[in-house]
Amino acid sequence: MKRQPMILGSFVLLLLAGCSTQQATEQALESARASFEQIKDDPEALRSAPKDVVRAGESLARAEQLATYWGSSRDVAHYAYLSQRYSEIAVQQSRLAQNQLQEEKLGLQLQSLQLTLREAKLLTMQQRKEWAEEQLVSLDSSETERGLVMTLGDVLFAGGSANLTPAANRTVLKLVQFLQLNPRRVIRVEGYSDSNGEEADNLQLSRERAQSIADVLVDLGVDAKRISVAGYGEAYPVADNASTRGRAQNRRVEIVFSDQNGQMGPAR
């Protein structure tokens, strides 16, 4: 009489276990169906992971077939699991492909931006060089057998001395800008005087004035190795020393420029 309740209890436990298993199988199938629905019409998944999409569909179909014909719950759960895993792999592959595509696009955009910036920088540099050359030409400069020569007049110096006047600042700054934009060019700074006074004193003053220009250029950042200095005194006049105007023209400093490759023309 006691065995009948025990048998009934065991039957109830088996029934409950079967229901629980059936419920778990249905849940596995629903998860697999939801995952497959996510990828079956996704063009990126179909493009980047076509084999995994096919496998997910095949595994889901197999799980549903087994579930319909009362296959083993374990087999149904197994194929449902496989289907879901293949779907997840396809999603991951799709995201990876999208990320790679985005990185490639960003890389191309970055390259394009860098190229644009380089072109803009080169254009700006070229424009600045052209501007500096125009500024230099706007000063008293000319092409000679010694190269491009810029003349700084006597008005840039205090009378009878090598001290630069405030009026020299603008001229010197233009010269500095030109040299900064043309780093391979070198210069020779040559000083000259008129014939008034002692020849030795004139020679000394011409050298001091040339050196004064060179010192200011170095103070403003021009490498001293790019500058040589010479004083010629009253030699090489450009006008007649008999007139006041002629003597003023002879009191000068000439800046002789090398070519673009740093080659200087012949010295005096």
Buried (B, 14 or more C-beta within 10 A) or exposed (E): EEEEEEEEEEEEEEEEEEEEBEEEBBEBBEBBBEBBEBBBEBEBBBEBBEEBBBBBBBBBEBBBEBBEEEBEBEBBBBBBBBBBBBBBBBBBBBEEBEEEEEEEEEEEEEEEEEEEEEEEEEEEEEEBBEBBBEBBEEBBBEEEEBBBBBBBBBEBBEEEEBEBEEEBEEBBEBBBBBBBBBEEBBBBBBBBBBBEEEEEEBBBBBBBBBBBBBBBBBEBEBEEEBBBBBBBBBBEBEBEBEEEEBBBBBBBBBBBBBEEEEEBBEEE
